[in-house]
């Protein structure tokens, strides 16, 4: 399955997602929440453009589904605090970036998140998982950084 690049559509979807990701990163850093209006608005925007271009791309839909499932599973298994806003933002990013770009985005975001968690743990010592003193880290900034790194891979 190859990603079909359509300049008119991808020239709007990808920059649109990068804008949403950066705004989400700022908001998540301050409030630990990602507004549904951002992710939902982007979803409507991207789906509308694809439908106007001739239909929903199976590769984009598969990328979004896989990214959403992986983030949902990671949040459930690890208890790391990956919320539904992070899941929706990751799925939106995978939709915008395609399969290869989506994987790169998730790999970079996960690597950055794990690295920060390890540094924090080393500095502050291990915390009990249910402890209220555990460090909270917003994940949207890592997804935004991963998306920026993944842009060159979006057309592969």
Buried (B, 14 or more C-beta within 10 A) or exposed (E): EEBBEBEEBBEBBBEBBBEBBBBBBBBBEEEBEBBEEBBEBBBEBBBEBBEEBEEEBEBBBBBBEBBBEBBBEBBEEEEBBBBBBBBBBBBBBBBBBBBBBBBBBBEBBBEBBEEBBEEBEEEEEEEEEEEEEBEEBBBBBBBBBBBBBBBEBBBE
